[in-house]
Amino acid sequence: MYRFSRAIYRELVEDIIDGSSPGTSGVSNRESVLRACEATVERLGQDRYSFARPARKLILDIRPYFPLAAQVRMRRVVEHYIASADEFLTAQFSTGFDLAGDPLACRALTRRSVPCQRPPLAHNGYCPSHQHLADEVEQLVESRAA
């Protein structure tokens, strides 16, 4: 997964403002951008279903490190590579295994508060028995958006 965060960084490294920002205790702007890219891609791989808008979060995190003239390009690059990472994860999870090679399990808990061991469907992470939970989440998201 780090290939996506490194690709974002390589595309944008020339546009990053040199130096370090105040309050970052000597961490350079380039290092801050790289850390933000890696953290976003790592969270996308681990917590994909709960991470609503990873591209938006990354754009907001790294925006201060770019001049105004470079921000449109930065946004396009981030959106492109995050979409590519999401496609990769969709393909990976459709095989039934996570990034570490372990079998995927349903995101739900059973009545005994034990994680469900059934294989999930690729589009939402819940097994067929727990699809009602996915429907409830979708309704909640729709009601908040309205």
Backbone hydrogen bonds, N-H to C=O, Kabsch-Sander energy under -0.5 kcal/mol:
donor,donor_aa,acceptor,acceptor_aa,energy
4,F,1,M,-1.5
5,S,1,M,-1.0
6,R,2,Y,-2.8
7,A,3,R,-1.6
8,I,4,F,-2.1
9,Y,5,S,-2.3
10,R,6,R,-2.8
11,E,7,A,-2.1
12,L,8,I,-1.7
13,V,9,Y,-1.8
15,D,12,L,-1.5
16,I,12,L,-0.7
16,I,13,V,-0.7
17,I,65,Y,-2.7
24,T,21,S,-1.4
27,V,24,T,-1.4
29,N,19,G,-2.9
32,S,28,S,-2.1
33,V,29,N,-2.3
34,L,30,R,-2.3
35,R,31,E,-2.6
36,A,32,S,-2.2
37,C,33,V,-2.4
38,E,34,L,-2.5
39,A,35,R,-2.6
40,T,36,A,-2.2
41,V,37,C,-2.3
42,E,38,E,-2.5
43,R,39,A,-2.3
44,L,40,T,-2.3
45,G,41,V,-1.8
46,Q,42,E,-1.8
47,D,43,R,-3.4
50,S,47,D,-0.8
51,F,47,D,-0.9
52,A,50,S,-1.1
57,K,53,R,-2.1
58,L,54,P,-2.3
59,I,55,A,-2.6
60,L,56,R,-2.4
61,D,57,K,-2.1
62,I,58,L,-2.3
63,R,59,I,-1.6
65,Y,62,I,-1.7
66,F,63,R,-1.6
70,A,67,P,-1.3
71,Q,67,P,-0.5
71,Q,68,L,-1.0
74,M,70,A,-2.3
75,R,71,Q,-2.2
76,R,72,V,-2.1
77,V,73,R,-2.5
78,V,74,M,-2.5
79,E,75,R,-2.6
80,H,76,R,-2.2
81,Y,77,V,-2.4
82,I,78,V,-2.5
83,A,79,E,-1.9
84,S,80,H,-2.0
85,A,81,Y,-2.3
86,D,82,I,-2.3
87,E,83,A,-2.2
88,F,84,S,-2.3
89,L,85,A,-2.4
90,T,86,D,-2.3
91,A,87,E,-2.3
92,Q,88,F,-2.6
93,F,89,L,-3.1
94,S,90,T,-1.5
95,T,92,Q,-1.2
96,G,93,F,-1.3
97,F,92,Q,-0.9
98,D,102,D,-3.0
101,G,98,D,-1.4
104,L,96,G,-2.4
106,C,118,R,-1.6
107,R,125,G,-1.8
110,T,114,V,-3.1
113,S,110,T,-1.8
116,C,108,A,-2.6
121,L,126,Y,-2.2
124,N,121,L,-0.7
125,G,121,L,-2.0
130,H,127,C,-1.2
131,Q,128,P,-1.0
133,L,130,H,-1.3
134,A,130,H,-0.9
135,D,131,Q,-2.1
136,E,132,H,-1.8
137,V,133,L,-2.0
138,E,134,A,-2.3
139,Q,135,D,-2.1
140,L,136,E,-2.1
141,V,137,V,-2.4
142,E,138,E,-2.4
143,S,139,Q,-2.3
144,R,140,L,-1.9
145,A,141,V,-1.8
146,A,142,E,-1.4
